[in-house]
Amino acid sequence: MLAGNLFHAYGVDQSRITWRVDIPPFDLSVDKAIPAGLILNELISNALKHGFPNGRRGSIQVEGRVHDSRIELAVHDNGAGISKASAPVGCESLGLKIISILCRQLKGRFVRPASEDAIFRISFPYQKPVRLYREKSA
């Protein structure tokens, strides 16, 4: 839903930039869901704003899974890529600083691309939340 709302908010022509989300359903507590959602919002927004200049076509993929008691999320686009020449060493955008702070809040890791490919990965510990209410049986 988040990706669809961002595409709509940015007025993206979905015949030019497509998107796919592949995240299986899992329970997540609010204290984990909110920062994770903010991180995904920032990464998808960055891809939409910077990855497809001058009418460039492409796609954005958001993937996630639970593996070894960790949630692993990745946002990848096949757009223009990240030019090392455009960002001096040690220079980080406000958005990337916010992502780093939110990852620390999650006690997680944020892996930035080592190359010009725009693949961003985050992972953080996962513990299924305890339900405080009992579901009614049918």
GUDREN-198801 format. One record per residue (C-alpha): residue number from 1; residue in three letters; chain; y, z, x. Coordinates in nm, 3 decimals. Layout:
N
NUM; ALA; A; Y; Z; X
...
//
This chain:
138
1; MET; A; 0.000; 0.000; 0.000
2; LEU; A; 0.237; 0.087; 0.285
3; ALA; A; 0.197; -0.255; 0.449
4; GLY; A; 0.252; -0.435; 0.120
5; ASN; A; 0.566; -0.232; 0.050
6; LEU; A; 0.704; -0.307; 0.397
7; PHE; A; 0.638; -0.681; 0.359
8; HIS; A; 0.821; -0.670; 0.026
9; ALA; A; 1.110; -0.461; 0.163
10; TYR; A; 1.161; -0.701; 0.455
11; GLY; A; 1.135; -1.004; 0.225
12; VAL; A; 0.852; -1.153; 0.432
13; ASP; A; 0.717; -1.493; 0.331
14; GLN; A; 0.345; -1.413; 0.319
15; SER; A; 0.257; -1.776; 0.375
16; ARG; A; 0.422; -1.737; 0.719
17; ILE; A; 0.312; -1.385; 0.816
18; THR; A; -0.010; -1.249; 0.671
19; TRP; A; -0.151; -0.900; 0.692
20; ARG; A; -0.486; -0.726; 0.674
21; VAL; A; -0.565; -0.356; 0.655
22; ASP; A; -0.914; -0.241; 0.744
23; ILE; A; -0.926; 0.138; 0.708
24; PRO; A; -1.214; 0.303; 0.526
25; PRO; A; -1.123; 0.582; 0.283
26; PHE; A; -1.130; 0.935; 0.421
27; ASP; A; -0.970; 1.265; 0.328
28; LEU; A; -0.667; 1.366; 0.530
29; SER; A; -0.453; 1.677; 0.495
30; VAL; A; -0.083; 1.635; 0.422
31; ASP; A; 0.016; 1.773; 0.763
32; LYS; A; -0.178; 1.485; 0.922
33; ALA; A; -0.117; 1.214; 0.658
34; ILE; A; 0.263; 1.227; 0.672
35; PRO; A; 0.306; 1.182; 1.050
36; ALA; A; 0.026; 0.921; 1.058
37; GLY; A; 0.198; 0.729; 0.777
38; LEU; A; 0.533; 0.748; 0.956
39; ILE; A; 0.373; 0.612; 1.274
40; LEU; A; 0.211; 0.321; 1.087
41; ASN; A; 0.542; 0.254; 0.910
42; GLU; A; 0.724; 0.231; 1.245
43; LEU; A; 0.461; 0.009; 1.409
44; ILE; A; 0.436; -0.233; 1.115
45; SER; A; 0.817; -0.244; 1.081
46; ASN; A; 0.853; -0.321; 1.454
47; ALA; A; 0.600; -0.605; 1.424
48; LEU; A; 0.788; -0.751; 1.127
49; LYS; A; 1.131; -0.718; 1.292
50; HIS; A; 1.043; -0.836; 1.643
51; GLY; A; 0.706; -1.011; 1.648
52; PHE; A; 0.784; -1.329; 1.458
53; PRO; A; 1.127; -1.468; 1.556
54; ASN; A; 1.258; -1.810; 1.461
55; GLY; A; 1.009; -1.874; 1.180
56; ARG; A; 0.705; -1.805; 1.396
57; ARG; A; 0.381; -1.776; 1.199
58; GLY; A; 0.113; -1.516; 1.251
59; SER; A; -0.056; -1.205; 1.124
60; ILE; A; -0.050; -0.828; 1.147
61; GLN; A; -0.371; -0.626; 1.143
62; VAL; A; -0.399; -0.255; 1.081
63; GLU; A; -0.735; -0.102; 1.160
64; GLY; A; -0.868; 0.250; 1.145
65; ARG; A; -1.183; 0.453; 1.165
66; VAL; A; -1.320; 0.800; 1.214
67; HIS; A; -1.513; 0.816; 1.542
68; ASP; A; -1.635; 1.119; 1.739
69; SER; A; -1.429; 1.361; 1.525
70; ARG; A; -1.112; 1.158; 1.585
71; ILE; A; -0.912; 0.924; 1.370
72; GLU; A; -0.837; 0.602; 1.555
73; LEU; A; -0.568; 0.367; 1.424
74; ALA; A; -0.446; 0.039; 1.569
75; VAL; A; -0.169; -0.203; 1.477
76; HIS; A; -0.196; -0.550; 1.628
77; ASP; A; 0.004; -0.864; 1.574
78; ASN; A; -0.036; -1.212; 1.720
79; GLY; A; 0.336; -1.276; 1.731
80; ALA; A; 0.569; -1.323; 2.026
81; GLY; A; 0.428; -1.030; 2.223
82; ILE; A; 0.615; -0.774; 2.427
83; SER; A; 0.823; -0.908; 2.710
84; LYS; A; 0.827; -0.672; 3.007
85; ALA; A; 1.148; -0.842; 3.122
86; SER; A; 1.332; -0.741; 2.805
87; ALA; A; 1.270; -0.367; 2.853
88; PRO; A; 1.346; -0.201; 3.186
89; VAL; A; 1.083; 0.035; 3.324
90; GLY; A; 1.120; 0.380; 3.170
91; CYS; A; 1.331; 0.246; 2.884
92; GLU; A; 1.188; 0.331; 2.545
93; SER; A; 1.320; 0.251; 2.200
94; LEU; A; 1.405; 0.523; 1.953
95; GLY; A; 1.110; 0.411; 1.740
96; LEU; A; 0.863; 0.453; 2.027
97; LYS; A; 1.011; 0.794; 2.108
98; ILE; A; 0.960; 0.899; 1.745
99; ILE; A; 0.601; 0.773; 1.755
100; SER; A; 0.538; 0.977; 2.070
101; ILE; A; 0.680; 1.290; 1.906
102; LEU; A; 0.470; 1.238; 1.591
103; CYS; A; 0.158; 1.186; 1.803
104; ARG; A; 0.224; 1.515; 1.980
105; GLN; A; 0.259; 1.677; 1.637
106; LEU; A; -0.088; 1.538; 1.554
107; LYS; A; -0.218; 1.659; 1.892
108; GLY; A; -0.306; 1.296; 1.947
109; ARG; A; -0.265; 1.010; 2.189
110; PHE; A; -0.046; 0.703; 2.169
111; VAL; A; -0.152; 0.404; 2.378
112; ARG; A; 0.110; 0.138; 2.432
113; PRO; A; 0.017; -0.213; 2.536
114; ALA; A; -0.063; -0.254; 2.904
115; SER; A; 0.004; -0.628; 2.875
116; GLU; A; 0.234; -0.844; 2.667
117; ASP; A; -0.012; -0.825; 2.374
118; ALA; A; 0.129; -0.619; 2.088
119; ILE; A; -0.161; -0.381; 2.030
120; PHE; A; -0.063; -0.019; 1.967
121; ARG; A; -0.329; 0.251; 1.929
122; ILE; A; -0.312; 0.611; 1.819
123; SER; A; -0.587; 0.866; 1.788
124; PHE; A; -0.591; 1.228; 1.683
125; PRO; A; -0.845; 1.499; 1.600
126; TYR; A; -1.004; 1.478; 1.257
127; GLN; A; -1.135; 1.764; 1.054
128; LYS; A; -1.215; 1.697; 0.692
129; PRO; A; -0.974; 1.909; 0.485
130; VAL; A; -1.110; 2.194; 0.276
131; ARG; A; -1.056; 2.140; -0.096
132; LEU; A; -0.888; 2.434; -0.265
133; TYR; A; -1.001; 2.329; -0.612
134; ARG; A; -1.330; 2.240; -0.768
135; GLU; A; -1.377; 1.890; -0.907
136; LYS; A; -1.496; 1.868; -1.266
137; SER; A; -1.836; 1.710; -1.309
138; ALA; A; -1.878; 1.426; -1.557
//
